[in-house]
Amino acid sequence: VKADRAKELADKQLIPVTDLETAQVAALSAEAQVRSAQAQLAQAKASLTQAEVNLQKTIIKSPIDGIVIARSVDVGQTVAASLQAPTIFSIAADLSEMQVKTSVDESDLGNVRDGQIVSFRVDAYPTKTFTGKVTQIRLEPVVAQNVVTYAAIISAVNPGLELKPGMTASVTIEIARRENVLRVPSAALRFRPTPDIFASLHQAVPPELERRAA
């Protein structure tokens, strides 16, 4: 505003030219200060944004709700991420439904199918039998001491939270079932003829039967 007024007065030859130049220099200097202040404001906003991002990274949140199984770091410990993100906590999403990973021998793999009923026991409860079903048969072979096995995944409900991660289980997979089957004692399937039977049939008694009778 002062520069415009000085120009008007200079055009009317009411002030010397030096006063006009001084007013114009002051106006240019003020504009430069404004631009410098705007640049400082933008830099401050960028620093604030970076600080807010760093503040958000100081709080690490789990992507899921669950139960902490293991803690790998302590409070105050520095955690640095390089090529691979470090593990801070191991979290189980839901312990009310567990998975049992069992090894199936290749000779028995042909009888195992998805959906088959499974019963298993764990050492913590030797008198209790848990049930589940086969949900997946993995195709990757595992070779140990020249024995090939395949992993079968079994899903089992765990309402009482009795089953814990890492337990050892002894698994029995039911591959067939028959209902209302007649059971016959094995003794009923054995027959040993006597000498009287051979006599009624007019046949000679075998030597081994005579020796056994003697």
N, CA, C and O of each residue as an XYZ file, in Angstrom:
856
protein
N       0.835     -1.191      0.000
C       0.000      0.000      0.000
C       0.874      1.246      0.000
O       0.601      2.193     -0.737
N       1.917      1.254      0.815
C       2.830      2.402      0.856
C       3.534      2.582     -0.482
O       3.775      3.710     -0.912
N       3.867      1.464     -1.147
C       4.541      1.569     -2.442
C       3.603      2.165     -3.478
O       4.034      2.981     -4.293
N       2.319      1.776     -3.471
C       1.357      2.357     -4.427
C       1.155      3.845     -4.161
O       1.070      4.645     -5.093
N       1.077      4.212     -2.868
C       0.908      5.636     -2.554
C       2.143      6.434     -2.960
O       2.039      7.545     -3.479
N       3.309      5.849     -2.716
C       4.535      6.558     -3.102
C       4.615      6.720     -4.608
O       5.114      7.735     -5.093
N       4.127      5.725     -5.365
C       4.148      5.841     -6.821
C       3.217      6.965     -7.285
O       3.550      7.722     -8.197
N       2.039      7.065     -6.641
C       1.109      8.128     -7.019
C       1.718      9.502     -6.735
O       1.597     10.420     -7.546
N       2.363      9.635     -5.596
C       2.986     10.913     -5.261
C       4.175     11.209     -6.171
O       4.427     12.358     -6.534
N       4.899     10.149     -6.532
C       6.041     10.356     -7.423
C       5.573     10.764     -8.811
O       6.218     11.575     -9.475
N       4.434     10.192     -9.257
C       3.901     10.589    -10.567
C       3.497     12.065    -10.571
O       3.586     12.732    -11.602
N       3.059     12.568     -9.429
C       2.690     13.991     -9.321
C       3.875     14.863     -8.940
O       3.733     16.067     -8.729
N       5.062     14.233     -8.854
C       6.307     14.923     -8.536
C       6.218     15.616     -7.170
O       6.732     16.715     -6.964
N       5.533     14.913     -6.240
C       5.436     15.465     -4.902
C       6.501     14.908     -3.969
O       6.769     15.489     -2.917
N       7.119     13.773     -4.350
C       8.217     13.194     -3.563
C       9.352     12.873     -4.516
O       9.130     12.680     -5.712
N      10.556     12.816     -3.997
C      11.687     12.493     -4.870
C      11.648     11.015     -5.295
O      10.971     10.192     -4.680
N      12.385     10.712     -6.349
C      12.425      9.339     -6.886
C      13.054      8.384     -5.882
O      12.692      7.208     -5.841
N      13.983      8.867     -5.078
C      14.640      7.992     -4.099
C      13.642      7.466     -3.070
O      13.748      6.322     -2.627
N      12.668      8.303     -2.688
C      11.654      7.826     -1.748
C      10.782      6.737     -2.385
O      10.383      5.784     -1.716
N      10.490      6.886     -3.691
C       9.717      5.858     -4.406
C      10.481      4.540     -4.439
O       9.908      3.478     -4.195
N      11.791      4.611     -4.743
C      12.593      3.391     -4.807
C      12.693      2.730     -3.436
O      12.660      1.505     -3.313
N      12.815      3.576     -2.404
C      12.880      3.026     -1.038
C      11.580      2.296     -0.692
O      11.630      1.226     -0.084
N      10.424      2.841     -1.061
C       9.139      2.212     -0.789
C       8.986      0.908     -1.569
O       8.467     -0.077     -1.043
N       9.441      0.903     -2.832
C       9.351     -0.324     -3.638
C      10.257     -1.431     -3.081
O       9.868     -2.599     -3.047
N      11.472     -1.052     -2.645
C      12.368     -2.041     -2.039
C      11.771     -2.608     -0.759
O      11.875     -3.806     -0.498
N      11.150     -1.750      0.034
C      10.518     -2.217      1.267
C       9.378     -3.183      0.957
O       9.194     -4.172      1.667
N       8.592     -2.896     -0.128
C       7.491     -3.776     -0.500
C       8.009     -5.134     -0.954
O       7.471     -6.176     -0.579
N       9.082     -5.106     -1.781
C       9.661     -6.383     -2.233
C      10.220     -7.193     -1.066
O      10.101     -8.418     -1.028
N      10.835     -6.482     -0.110
C      11.390     -7.165      1.059
C      10.277     -7.790      1.898
O      10.433     -8.892      2.425
N       9.155     -7.082      2.017
C       8.026     -7.628      2.779
C       7.450     -8.866      2.093
O       7.094     -9.838      2.760
N       7.357     -8.834      0.760
C       6.868    -10.008      0.026
C       7.795    -11.201      0.205
O       7.332    -12.334      0.336
N       9.093    -10.955      0.211
C      10.056    -12.042      0.407
C       9.924    -12.640      1.802
O      10.027    -13.854      1.980
N       9.694    -11.772      2.794
C       9.505    -12.276      4.156
C       8.228    -13.129      4.266
O       8.194    -14.128      4.984
N       7.182    -12.712      3.539
C       5.944    -13.497      3.553
C       6.176    -14.873      2.949
O       5.743    -15.883      3.504
N       6.867    -14.913      1.798
C       7.144    -16.210      1.166
C       8.013    -17.080      2.061
O       7.810    -18.291      2.145
N       8.992    -16.456      2.737
C       9.844    -17.224      3.643
C       9.037    -17.786      4.810
O       9.249    -18.924      5.228
N       8.115    -16.985      5.329
C       7.276    -17.463      6.421
C       6.369    -18.595      5.958
O       6.150    -19.549      6.704
N       5.829    -18.505      4.724
C       4.995    -19.574      4.189
C       5.793    -20.874      4.031
O       5.299    -21.964      4.319
N       7.055    -20.728      3.559
C       7.904    -21.908      3.426
C       8.192    -22.539      4.791
O       8.188    -23.763      4.924
N       8.444    -21.698      5.811
C       8.674    -22.224      7.159
C       7.422    -22.915      7.705
O       7.509    -23.928      8.399
N       6.232    -22.334      7.371
C       4.986    -22.954      7.808
C       4.794    -24.333      7.178
O       4.393    -25.278      7.856
N       5.084    -24.447      5.862
C       4.964    -25.742      5.191
C       5.943    -26.758      5.777
O       5.610    -27.933      5.937
N       7.169    -26.289      6.100
C       8.155    -27.186      6.703
C       7.708    -27.629      8.091
O       7.916    -28.779      8.478
N       7.097    -26.723      8.834
C       6.609    -27.082     10.165
C       5.471    -28.092     10.075
O       5.390    -29.015     10.885
N       4.583    -27.914      9.079
C       3.491    -28.871      8.896
C       4.035    -30.254      8.538
O       3.538    -31.270      9.024
N       5.071    -30.284      7.675
C       5.675    -31.567      7.312
C       6.316    -32.231      8.527
O       6.197    -33.443      8.709
N       6.996    -31.440      9.359
C       7.605    -31.994     10.574
C       6.537    -32.514     11.531
O       6.724    -33.542     12.181
N       5.404    -31.789     11.614
C       4.314    -32.234     12.470
C       3.723    -33.553     11.971
O       3.440    -34.454     12.760
N       3.540    -33.654     10.650
C       3.009    -34.902     10.086
C       3.949    -36.066     10.361
O       3.489    -37.148     10.726
N       5.257    -35.872     10.193
C       6.237    -36.927     10.463
C       6.223    -37.315     11.942
O       6.342    -38.492     12.281
N       6.077    -36.325     12.813
C       6.026    -36.620     14.245
C       4.775    -37.411     14.593
O       4.822    -38.315     15.427
N       3.646    -37.074     13.953
C       2.409    -37.826     14.207
C       2.534    -39.264     13.735
O       2.059    -40.181     14.404
N       3.181    -39.473     12.569
C       3.388    -40.837     12.066
C       4.287    -41.624     13.019
O       4.008    -42.782     13.330
N       5.369    -40.987     13.481
C       6.260    -41.660     14.432
C       5.548    -41.968     15.736
O       5.799    -43.003     16.353
N       4.651    -41.066     16.163
C       3.899    -41.313     17.382
C       2.969    -42.507     17.230
O       2.815    -43.302     18.157
N       2.352    -42.630     16.064
C       1.475    -43.776     15.825
C       2.251    -45.087     15.844
O       1.721    -46.117     16.261
N       3.506    -45.054     15.393
C       4.314    -46.269     15.356
C       4.848    -46.664     16.725
O       5.349    -47.776     16.891
N       4.752    -45.778     17.703
C       5.223    -46.136     19.041
C       4.263    -47.086     19.739
O       4.638    -47.719     20.726
N       3.032    -47.199     19.250
C       2.044    -48.121     19.812
C       1.808    -49.235     18.797
O       1.310    -48.983     17.699
N       2.162    -50.460     19.161
C       2.003    -51.615     18.273
C       0.743    -52.355     18.683
O       0.622    -52.795     19.826
N      -0.187    -52.494     17.765
C      -1.468    -53.131     18.040
C      -1.556    -54.469     17.315
O      -1.077    -54.612     16.190
N      -2.166    -55.432     17.964
C      -2.368    -56.740     17.354
C      -3.436    -56.649     16.270
O      -4.431    -55.946     16.446
N      -3.246    -57.345     15.152
C      -4.265    -57.317     14.096
C      -5.512    -58.123     14.446
O      -6.537    -57.990     13.778
N      -5.440    -58.956     15.483
C      -6.589    -59.788     15.864
C      -6.738    -59.765     17.377
O      -5.806    -59.421     18.104
N      -7.928    -60.138     17.838
C      -8.164    -60.351     19.259
C      -7.839    -61.807     19.587
O      -8.069    -62.694     18.765
N      -7.313    -62.054     20.771
C      -6.989    -63.430     21.123
C      -6.298    -63.506     22.466
O      -6.374    -62.589     23.284
N      -5.617    -64.630     22.674
C      -4.906    -64.914     23.923
C      -3.420    -64.969     23.633
O      -2.993    -65.625     22.683
N      -2.634    -64.285     24.442
C      -1.178    -64.264     24.258
C      -0.608    -65.617     24.689
O      -0.789    -66.052     25.827
N       0.077    -66.263     23.765
C       0.698    -67.563     24.041
C       2.155    -67.391     24.473
O       2.625    -68.080     25.378
N       2.862    -66.472     23.822
C       4.279    -66.264     24.134
C       4.621    -64.805     23.916
O       4.067    -64.151     23.032
N       5.550    -64.292     24.736
C       6.047    -62.933     24.604
C       7.543    -62.979     24.339
O       8.298    -63.569     25.112
N       7.969    -62.361     23.253
C       9.363    -62.450     22.825
C      10.195    -61.243     23.233
O      11.421    -61.304     23.143
N       9.586    -60.154     23.676
C      10.322    -58.948     24.061
C       9.831    -58.485     25.419
O       8.754    -58.872     25.873
N      10.640    -57.646     26.063
C      10.296    -57.066     27.352
C      10.018    -55.581     27.193
O      10.364    -54.974     26.180
N       9.392    -55.011     28.202
C       9.083    -53.580     28.189
C      10.374    -52.778     28.175
O      11.273    -53.017     28.982
N      10.462    -51.816     27.246
C      11.655    -50.986     27.127
C      12.687    -51.523     26.166
O      13.660    -50.832     25.861
N      12.505    -52.728     25.685
C      13.469    -53.312     24.755
C      13.303    -52.707     23.369
O      12.182    -52.505     22.902
N      14.412    -52.420     22.721
C      14.383    -51.848     21.372
C      14.073    -52.938     20.355
O      14.699    -53.998     20.350
N      13.096    -52.660     19.494
C      12.693    -53.606     18.455
C      13.005    -52.968     17.110
O      12.466    -51.910     16.785
N      13.865    -53.595     16.331
C      14.266    -53.069     15.027
C      13.818    -54.026     13.945
O      14.068    -55.230     14.017
N      13.154    -53.482     12.944
C      12.692    -54.282     11.811
C      13.660    -54.101     10.650
O      13.898    -52.978     10.205
N      14.209    -55.190     10.167
C      15.117    -55.133      9.019
C      14.415    -55.756      7.828
O      13.376    -55.259      7.393
N      14.972    -56.846      7.288
C      14.335    -57.508      6.155
C      13.110    -58.307      6.586
O      12.201    -58.532      5.787
N      13.084    -58.729      7.828
C      11.971    -59.526      8.334
C      11.464    -58.901      9.622
O      12.246    -58.574     10.515
N      10.156    -58.738      9.712
C       9.560    -58.132     10.902
C       9.759    -59.050     12.103
O       9.521    -60.254     12.004
N      10.188    -58.504     13.226
C      10.395    -59.356     14.406
C       9.078    -59.781     15.025
O       8.072    -59.082     14.910
N       9.091    -60.934     15.683
C       7.918    -61.440     16.398
C       7.939    -60.901     17.821
O       8.896    -61.122     18.563
N       6.884    -60.197     18.194
C       6.793    -59.617     19.531
C       5.946    -60.499     20.442
O       6.359    -60.821     21.556
N       4.768    -60.888     19.973
C       3.892    -61.767     20.718
C       3.391    -62.872     19.793
O       3.228    -62.656     18.592
N       3.149    -64.044     20.350
C       2.446    -65.113     19.648
C       1.036    -65.172     20.221
O       0.857    -65.367     21.423
N       0.029    -65.004     19.355
C      -1.352    -64.868     19.807
C      -2.196    -65.961     19.177
O      -2.112    -66.213     17.975
N      -3.012    -66.609     20.001
C      -3.989    -67.588     19.523
C      -5.339    -66.887     19.423
O      -5.810    -66.274     20.380
N      -5.948    -66.989     18.250
C      -7.205    -66.273     18.029
C      -8.325    -66.819     18.902
O      -9.073    -66.049     19.505
N      -8.447    -68.147     18.975
C      -9.563    -68.740     19.711
C      -9.166    -70.139     20.143
O      -8.956    -71.016     19.305
N      -9.061    -70.352     21.451
C      -8.679    -71.670     21.969
C      -9.867    -72.597     22.148
O      -9.693    -73.746     22.554
N     -11.084    -72.117     21.851
C     -12.253    -72.988     21.983
C     -12.349    -73.981     20.835
O     -13.150    -74.914     20.900
N     -11.568    -73.807     19.806
C     -11.491    -74.773     18.704
C     -10.023    -74.962     18.352
O      -9.339    -74.014     17.966
N      -9.548    -76.187     18.488
C      -8.131    -76.481     18.299
C      -7.919    -77.298     17.029
O      -8.844    -77.898     16.483
N      -6.671    -77.297     16.582
C      -6.254    -78.122     15.458
C      -5.169    -79.088     15.926
O      -4.230    -78.704     16.624
N      -5.317    -80.326     15.534
C      -4.329    -81.356     15.846
C      -3.619    -81.727     14.540
O      -4.256    -82.124     13.565
N      -2.312    -81.593     14.540
C      -1.518    -81.960     13.368
C      -0.904    -83.327     13.630
O      -0.055    -83.485     14.507
N      -1.342    -84.303     12.863
C      -0.873    -85.671     13.060
C      -0.165    -86.173     11.809
O      -0.430    -85.700     10.703
N       0.726    -87.121     11.988
C       1.485    -87.702     10.885
C       0.855    -89.041     10.496
O       0.646    -89.912     11.341
N       0.558    -89.187      9.210
C      -0.060    -90.405      8.687
C       0.951    -91.105      7.795
O       1.505    -90.497      6.878
N       1.190    -92.371      8.059
C       2.122    -93.146      7.240
C       1.582    -93.265      5.819
O       0.371    -93.321      5.606
N       2.501    -93.302      4.845
C       2.074    -93.360      3.444
C       1.265    -94.615      3.129
O       0.429    -94.596      2.226
N       1.501    -95.703      3.858
C       0.724    -96.929      3.617
C      -0.714    -96.805      4.095
O      -1.585    -97.537      3.623
N      -0.976    -95.892      5.022
C      -2.336    -95.692      5.534
C      -3.030    -94.487      4.911
O      -4.209    -94.243      5.169
N      -2.303    -93.738      4.094
C      -2.860    -92.492      3.574
C      -4.065    -92.725      2.670
O      -4.966    -91.889      2.613
N      -4.089    -93.863      1.958
C      -5.197    -94.129      1.044
C      -6.530    -94.326      1.738
O      -7.578    -94.225      1.100
N      -6.512    -94.605      3.038
C      -7.758    -94.819      3.768
C      -8.252    -93.570      4.490
O      -9.330    -93.584      5.084
N      -7.474    -92.488      4.443
C      -7.821    -91.271      5.179
C      -8.526    -90.308      4.248
O      -8.052    -90.048      3.142
N      -9.662    -89.773      4.689
C     -10.458    -88.833      3.894
C     -10.890    -87.663      4.768
O     -10.950    -87.768      5.993
N     -11.190    -86.550      4.111
C     -11.739    -85.403      4.829
C     -13.085    -85.756      5.440
O     -13.899    -86.441      4.820
N     -13.314    -85.289      6.653
C     -14.580    -85.518      7.323
C     -14.632    -86.762      8.178
O     -15.630    -86.975      8.866
N     -13.608    -87.593      8.168
C     -13.616    -88.798      8.986
C     -13.531    -88.447     10.472
O     -12.868    -87.487     10.866
N     -14.218    -89.250     11.279
C     -14.241    -89.035     12.715
C     -12.919    -89.490     13.325
O     -12.362    -90.518     12.940
N     -12.433    -88.713     14.275
C     -11.149    -88.992     14.906
C     -11.325    -88.954     16.420
O     -12.021    -88.085     16.945
N     -10.713    -89.869     17.101
C     -10.631    -89.840     18.559
C      -9.158    -89.771     18.951
O      -8.303    -90.383     18.310
N      -8.879    -89.024     20.001
C      -7.475    -88.893     20.410
C      -7.404    -88.643     21.912
O      -8.371    -88.220     22.545
N      -6.225    -88.919     22.453
C      -5.957    -88.698     23.865
C      -4.665    -87.901     24.008
O      -3.785    -87.938     23.149
N      -4.585    -87.185     25.115
C      -3.375    -86.425     25.436
C      -2.871    -86.904     26.792
O      -3.629    -87.438     27.601
N      -1.576    -86.701     27.024
C      -0.970    -87.190     28.264
C      -1.527    -86.490     29.496
O      -1.509    -87.053     30.590
N      -2.025    -85.260     29.327
C      -2.540    -84.525     30.482
C      -3.831    -85.135     31.016
O      -4.128    -85.016     32.205
N      -4.604    -85.792     30.142
C      -5.870    -86.427     30.549
C      -5.882    -87.856     30.012
O      -6.545    -88.129     29.011
N      -5.163    -88.768     30.656
C      -5.014    -90.118     30.092
C      -6.305    -90.923     30.057
O      -6.409    -91.875     29.283
N      -7.292    -90.569     30.875
C      -8.529    -91.338     30.907
C      -9.636    -90.704     30.081
O     -10.739    -91.249     30.020
N      -9.382    -89.600     29.462
C     -10.416    -88.888     28.704
C     -10.120    -88.977     27.216
O      -8.971    -88.842     26.796
N     -11.158    -89.205     26.423
C     -11.024    -89.296     24.969
C     -11.683    -88.085     24.336
O     -12.845    -87.781     24.608
N     -10.934    -87.401     23.492
C     -11.443    -86.246     22.755
C     -11.801    -86.680     21.338
O     -11.252    -87.654     20.820
N     -12.710    -85.963     20.726
C     -13.148    -86.290     19.366
C     -12.940    -85.098     18.451
O     -12.897    -83.949     18.891
N     -12.814    -85.398     17.178
C     -12.664    -84.364     16.156
C     -12.930    -84.979     14.792
O     -13.471    -86.079     14.686
N     -12.546    -84.260     13.761
C     -12.706    -84.781     12.409
C     -11.580    -84.269     11.520
O     -11.007    -83.208     11.769
N     -11.278    -85.027     10.494
C     -10.220    -84.662      9.559
C     -10.720    -83.520      8.670
O     -11.768    -83.635      8.035
N      -9.970    -82.430      8.630
C     -10.355    -81.279      7.814
C      -9.403    -81.044      6.642
O      -9.766    -80.359      5.686
N      -8.206    -81.593      6.701
C      -7.249    -81.345      5.619
C      -6.170    -82.417      5.624
O      -5.717    -82.859      6.680
N      -5.770    -82.825      4.434
C      -4.634    -83.738      4.267
C      -3.621    -83.026      3.391
O      -3.879    -82.782      2.212
N      -2.495    -82.698      3.945
C      -1.486    -81.936      3.226
C      -0.666    -82.851      2.316
O      -0.430    -84.021      2.619
N      -0.244    -82.277      1.202
C       0.410    -83.076      0.164
C       1.927    -83.107      0.292
O       2.586    -83.881     -0.402
N       2.483    -82.292      1.152
C       3.944    -82.269      1.272
C       4.434    -83.481      2.064
O       4.030    -83.655      3.214
N       5.282    -84.315      1.489
C       5.778    -85.480      2.233
C       6.859    -85.075      3.232
O       7.635    -84.147      3.004
N       6.881    -85.796      4.334
C       7.904    -85.599      5.359
C       8.684    -86.905      5.481
O       8.113    -87.948      5.802
N       9.982    -86.845      5.224
C      10.826    -88.039      5.255
C      11.695    -87.985      6.506
O      12.480    -87.054      6.685
N      11.551    -88.986      7.367
C      12.359    -89.093      8.579
C      12.783    -90.536      8.740
O      11.949    -91.427      8.899
N      14.098    -90.764      8.696
C      14.677    -92.112      8.816
C      14.084    -93.059      7.769
O      13.707    -94.191      8.071
N      14.013    -92.564      6.540
C      13.525    -93.314      5.381
C      12.044    -93.691      5.493
O      11.579    -94.578      4.778
N      11.308    -93.031      6.374
C       9.868    -93.259      6.520
C       9.143    -92.013      6.010
O       9.428    -90.896      6.441
N       8.212    -92.218      5.094
C       7.475    -91.107      4.490
C       6.127    -90.983      5.186
O       5.372    -91.950      5.282
N       5.840    -89.790      5.665
C       4.549    -89.510      6.300
C       3.967    -88.236      5.701
O       4.672    -87.437      5.084
N       2.663    -88.066      5.899
C       1.954    -86.877      5.444
C       1.176    -86.293      6.624
O       0.694    -87.022      7.491
N       1.065    -84.989      6.638
C       0.391    -84.305      7.743
C      -1.113    -84.250      7.490
O      -1.560    -83.873      6.406
N      -1.875    -84.626      8.493
C      -3.332    -84.514      8.449
C      -3.763    -83.557      9.549
O      -3.320    -83.675     10.692
N      -4.622    -82.612      9.204
C      -5.095    -81.616     10.149
C      -6.464    -82.040     10.661
O      -7.373    -82.329      9.883
N      -6.593    -82.073     11.970
C      -7.826    -82.503     12.631
C      -8.384    -81.331     13.420
O      -7.666    -80.692     14.189
N      -9.651    -81.054     13.231
C     -10.329    -79.988     13.963
C     -11.089    -80.590     15.135
O     -11.817    -81.571     14.982
N     -10.909    -79.982     16.322
C     -11.558    -80.502     17.535
C     -12.048    -79.327     18.369
O     -11.354    -78.322     18.518
N     -13.250    -79.470     18.909
C     -13.784    -78.431     19.786
C     -13.127    -78.549     21.152
O     -12.770    -79.640     21.597
N     -12.974    -77.399     21.811
C     -12.291    -77.345     23.097
C     -13.037    -76.385     24.024
O     -12.479    -75.365     24.428
N     -14.302    -76.698     24.370
C     -15.105    -75.739     25.132
C     -14.561    -75.476     26.529
O     -14.664    -74.357     27.031
N     -13.985    -76.490     27.162
C     -13.442    -76.312     28.503
C     -12.018    -75.819     28.534
O     -11.437    -75.678     29.611
N     -11.433    -75.550     27.365
C     -10.035    -75.089     27.245
C      -9.066    -76.064     27.910
O      -8.033    -75.661     28.445
N      -9.414    -77.363     27.869
C      -8.515    -78.371     28.438
C      -7.323    -78.627     27.531
O      -6.218    -78.890     28.007
N      -7.546    -78.551     26.224
C      -6.449    -78.765     25.283
C      -5.633    -77.488     25.176
O      -6.178    -76.394     25.027
N      -4.327    -77.643     25.254
C      -3.410    -76.504     25.203
C      -2.499    -76.627     23.983
O      -2.226    -77.737     23.526
N      -2.025    -75.499     23.451
C      -1.106    -75.559     22.301
C       0.167    -76.325     22.652
O       0.732    -76.152     23.732
N       0.606    -77.170     21.731
C       1.850    -77.913     21.905
C       1.703    -79.259     22.565
O       2.701    -79.959     22.730
N       0.499    -79.659     22.955
C       0.324    -80.972     23.580
C       0.561    -82.097     22.584
O       0.347    -81.940     21.382
N       1.012    -83.243     23.110
C       1.216    -84.437     22.301
C      -0.041    -85.300     22.373
O      -0.554    -85.584     23.456
N      -0.526    -85.707     21.209
C      -1.772    -86.473     21.143
C      -1.529    -87.803     20.450
O      -0.724    -87.908     19.525
N      -2.257    -88.832     20.929
C      -2.284    -90.144     20.280
C      -3.613    -90.249     19.552
O      -4.672    -90.231     20.179
N      -3.558    -90.360     18.217
C      -4.739    -90.192     17.370
C      -5.158    -91.525     16.776
O      -4.324    -92.329     16.360
N      -6.476    -91.745     16.745
C      -7.070    -92.904     16.072
C      -8.089    -92.385     15.072
O      -9.062    -91.733     15.451
N      -7.867    -92.673     13.791
C      -8.770    -92.223     12.726
C      -9.701    -93.361     12.356
O      -9.251    -94.462     12.039
N     -10.986    -93.099     12.397
C     -11.989    -94.109     12.068
C     -12.202    -94.117     10.555
O     -12.754    -93.167     10.000
N     -11.769    -95.173      9.896
C     -11.854    -95.239      8.436
C     -13.087    -95.995      7.957
O     -13.447    -95.890      6.785
N     -13.750    -96.761      8.842
C     -14.955    -97.495      8.455
C     -15.775    -97.789      9.702
O     -15.248    -97.861     10.812
N     -17.080    -97.956      9.493
C     -17.986    -98.253     10.601
C     -19.102    -99.169     10.121
O     -19.633    -98.991      9.024
N     -19.454   -100.145     10.942
C     -20.555   -101.060     10.637
C     -21.510   -101.080     11.823
O     -21.090   -101.208     12.973
N     -22.800   -100.951     11.526
C     -23.809   -100.938     12.570
C     -24.550   -102.285     12.604
O     -24.753   -102.922     11.570
N     -24.952   -102.706     13.821
C     -25.760   -103.918     14.021
C     -25.114   -105.151     13.386
O     -25.792   -105.924     12.709
N     -23.841   -105.336     13.595
C     -23.117   -106.489     13.060
C     -23.203   -107.645     14.055
O     -23.006   -107.454     15.255
N     -23.503   -108.861     13.544
C     -23.582   -110.053     14.382
C     -22.177   -110.491     14.782
O     -21.310   -110.686     13.930
N     -21.968   -110.640     16.053
C     -20.669   -111.067     16.566
C     -20.729   -112.543     16.949
O     -21.638   -112.974     17.659
N     -19.747   -113.313     16.469
C     -19.692   -114.757     16.715
C     -18.374   -115.072     17.407
O     -17.332   -114.584     16.969
N     -18.381   -115.857     18.458
C     -17.120   -116.236     19.104
C     -16.216   -116.995     18.136
O     -16.688   -117.776     17.309
N     -14.933   -116.758     18.252
C     -13.991   -117.433     17.350
C     -14.010   -118.945     17.554
O     -13.701   -119.694     16.627
N     -14.366   -119.399     18.741
C     -14.421   -120.839     18.993
C     -15.498   -121.510     18.158
O     -15.395   -122.695     17.844
N     -16.543   -120.749     17.793
C     -17.614   -121.335     16.989
C     -17.172   -121.601     15.561
O     -17.844   -122.340     14.841
N     -16.070   -121.025     15.137
C     -15.587   -121.209     13.775
C     -14.549   -122.326     13.676
O     -14.040   -122.610     12.591
N     -14.238   -122.956     14.804
C     -13.255   -124.045     14.782
C     -13.982   -125.396     14.881
O     -14.980   -125.522     15.591
N     -13.469   -126.395     14.163
C     -14.081   -127.740     14.147
C     -12.976   -128.788     14.214
O     -12.044   -128.774     13.410
N     -13.088   -129.685     15.169
C     -12.126   -130.769     15.323
C     -12.898   -132.099     15.318
O     -13.578   -132.417     16.294
N     -12.800   -132.864     14.248
C     -13.553   -134.134     14.176
C     -13.005   -135.170     15.155
O     -11.820   -135.187     15.486
N     -13.909   -136.024     15.600
C     -13.548   -137.115     16.520
C     -13.509   -138.442     15.749
O     -14.026   -138.516     14.634
N     -12.905   -139.490     16.324
C     -12.906   -140.809     15.648
C     -14.304   -141.330     15.362
O     -14.513   -142.032     14.373
N     -15.274   -140.993     16.227
C     -16.647   -141.462     15.988
C     -17.223   -140.861     14.714
O     -17.983   -141.518     14.003
N     -16.864   -139.620     14.426
C     -17.366   -138.983     13.209
C     -16.818   -139.705     11.981
O     -17.554   -139.948     11.025
N     -15.508   -140.056     12.001
C     -14.937   -140.789     10.868
C     -15.560   -142.180     10.740
O     -15.756   -142.674      9.630
N     -15.875   -142.817     11.887
C     -16.490   -144.149     11.833
C     -17.881   -144.081     11.227
O     -18.264   -144.965     10.461
N     -18.651   -143.035     11.560
C     -19.992   -142.909     10.989
C     -19.937   -142.610      9.503
O     -20.879   -142.908      8.770
N     -18.839   -142.024      9.059
C     -18.675   -141.721      7.641
C     -17.969   -142.859      6.901
O     -17.725   -142.773      5.697
N     -17.639   -143.944      7.652
C     -16.943   -145.096      7.064
C     -15.619   -144.665      6.424
O     -15.270   -145.091      5.323
N     -14.896   -143.804      7.151
C     -13.577   -143.351      6.702
C     -12.543   -143.692      7.755
O     -12.838   -143.806      8.944
N     -11.321   -143.850      7.276
C     -10.227   -144.177      8.191
C      -9.843   -142.944      8.988
O      -9.882   -141.818      8.492
N      -9.481   -143.182     10.208
C      -9.060   -142.071     11.061
C      -7.654   -141.655     10.657
O      -6.778   -142.512     10.547
N      -7.406   -140.354     10.431
C      -6.053   -139.894     10.050
C      -5.051   -140.214     11.144
O      -5.387   -140.180     12.328
N      -3.812   -140.526     10.752
C      -2.788   -140.874     11.766
C      -2.565   -139.774     12.799
O      -2.384   -140.055     13.984
N      -2.578   -138.540     12.352
C      -2.309   -137.458     13.335
C      -3.402   -137.364     14.387
O      -3.139   -136.975     15.525
N      -4.654   -137.727     14.005
C      -5.723   -137.699     14.987
C      -5.560   -138.861     15.958
O      -5.840   -138.712     17.147
N      -5.112   -140.015     15.473
C      -4.871   -141.148     16.365
C      -3.768   -140.833     17.341
O      -3.870   -141.182     18.517
N      -2.700   -140.172     16.882
C      -1.607   -139.831     17.794
C      -2.074   -138.820     18.829
O      -1.681   -138.885     19.994
N      -2.935   -137.861     18.388
C      -3.423   -136.863     19.314
C      -4.350   -137.481     20.352
O      -4.350   -137.090     21.519
N      -5.161   -138.482     19.894
C      -6.061   -139.150     20.849
C      -5.276   -139.999     21.851
O      -5.663   -140.111     23.014
N      -4.149   -140.607     21.382
C      -3.330   -141.402     22.269
C      -2.639   -140.527     23.296
O      -1.897   -141.032     24.139
